[in-house]
Amino acid sequence: MTKGKIQVIFKKEDIKPDLLEGKVAVVFDILFATSTITAAIAHGAVSVIPVFSAEQAREKAAQFTQPYLMAGEDRGRTIEGFHPPLHTHISPLIQGKHLILTTTNGTVALTQANKSANLYASSLLNNPAMAKHLYQKHKHETIVLICSGSSGSYTMEDFYGAGSLISFMQELGDWELSDAAATAFHFYESSRSSKQLLTNCRIGQLLMNYGVDQREIEFAAQEGVFDTVLVYDPEEGQIKEGHYASS
């Protein structure tokens, strides 16, 4: 049997269609898109619909016939007329509804990666469950972990999130790691505090300067809070709850 491979892309601008063709892709935007998606699905959202822009979000909402919530930010600031895309705001409101979500980086990465053979979203909050799912379903395939980054730049927190997932995957089986994947793994293994890393990184500091409560960041820094597997349905353009076998 062919050993599964893990690769890492540092930022969404590096996504190329041929790079993902026939491969499994997992998108990270730890602060906060994929963390918010994880929490929303765990708290009963029917689905999360990632869109490229505020305009696309409004167009989607205008034609939507089911209960929904529209949330979004642009460069760290909540878009006028949208809900803040933060778990403390969305989680109490989202049960039984669809979340139409637009963000500066994470939802853009998801829409750019939607030509992959299988597309998932992950965060520190659900990395252990995601690792089990990937091992059970894709252990002989090439898995590309996509760090969304921020406006064309690499971000430490997304790279850390990718390293976290690789660490959990390594506990389950033997994978062939690219240099970038091996570096992410060793970076994660050598880091002591996820809360400290996320609050001190550039994006964490930027968000707090914009008025985001530090507790939002500390929440996103938790590992394994939810057994949620986030699967992108290409036909409906929605992220839904997936499942992994317990055996």
WOQUI-V822029 format. One record per residue. RES is the residue in three letters. BURIAL is + if it has 9 or more other C-alpha atoms within 8 Angstrom, else -. Layout:
# WOQUI-V822029
res	burial
RES	BURIAL
RES	BURIAL
This chain:
# WOQUI-V822029
res	burial
MET	-
THR	-
LYS	+
GLY	+
LYS	+
ILE	+
GLN	+
VAL	+
ILE	+
PHE	+
LYS	+
LYS	+
GLU	-
ASP	-
ILE	+
LYS	-
PRO	+
ASP	-
LEU	-
LEU	+
GLU	+
GLY	-
LYS	+
VAL	+
ALA	+
VAL	+
VAL	+
PHE	+
ASP	+
ILE	+
LEU	+
PHE	+
ALA	+
THR	+
SER	+
THR	+
ILE	+
THR	+
ALA	+
ALA	+
ILE	+
ALA	+
HIS	+
GLY	+
ALA	+
VAL	+
SER	+
VAL	+
ILE	+
PRO	+
VAL	+
PHE	+
SER	+
ALA	+
GLU	-
GLN	+
ALA	+
ARG	-
GLU	-
LYS	+
ALA	+
ALA	-
GLN	-
PHE	-
THR	-
GLN	-
PRO	-
TYR	+
LEU	+
MET	+
ALA	+
GLY	+
GLU	+
ASP	+
ARG	-
GLY	-
ARG	-
THR	+
ILE	+
GLU	-
GLY	-
PHE	+
HIS	+
PRO	+
PRO	+
LEU	+
HIS	+
THR	-
HIS	+
ILE	+
SER	+
PRO	-
LEU	-
ILE	+
GLN	+
GLY	-
LYS	+
HIS	+
LEU	+
ILE	+
LEU	+
THR	+
THR	+
THR	+
ASN	+
GLY	+
THR	+
VAL	+
ALA	+
LEU	+
THR	+
GLN	+
ALA	+
ASN	-
LYS	-
SER	+
ALA	+
ASN	-
LEU	+
TYR	+
ALA	+
SER	+
SER	+
LEU	+
LEU	+
ASN	+
ASN	+
PRO	+
ALA	+
MET	+
ALA	+
LYS	+
HIS	+
LEU	+
TYR	+
GLN	+
LYS	-
HIS	+
LYS	+
HIS	+
GLU	+
THR	+
ILE	+
VAL	+
LEU	+
ILE	+
CYS	+
SER	+
GLY	+
SER	+
SER	-
GLY	-
SER	-
TYR	+
THR	+
MET	-
GLU	+
ASP	+
PHE	+
TYR	+
GLY	+
ALA	+
GLY	+
SER	+
LEU	+
ILE	+
SER	+
PHE	+
MET	+
GLN	+
GLU	-
LEU	-
GLY	-
ASP	-
TRP	+
GLU	-
LEU	+
SER	+
ASP	-
ALA	+
ALA	+
ALA	+
THR	+
ALA	+
PHE	+
HIS	+
PHE	+
TYR	+
GLU	+
SER	-
SER	-
ARG	-
SER	-
SER	+
LYS	+
GLN	-
LEU	+
LEU	+
THR	+
ASN	-
CYS	+
ARG	-
ILE	-
GLY	+
GLN	+
LEU	-
LEU	+
MET	+
ASN	-
TYR	-
GLY	-
VAL	-
ASP	-
GLN	-
ARG	-
GLU	+
ILE	+
GLU	+
PHE	-
ALA	+
ALA	+
GLN	+
GLU	+
GLY	+
VAL	-
PHE	+
ASP	-
THR	+
VAL	+
LEU	+
VAL	+
TYR	+
ASP	+
PRO	-
GLU	-
GLU	-
GLY	+
GLN	+
ILE	+
LYS	+
GLU	+
GLY	-
HIS	-
TYR	+
ALA	-
SER	-
SER	-
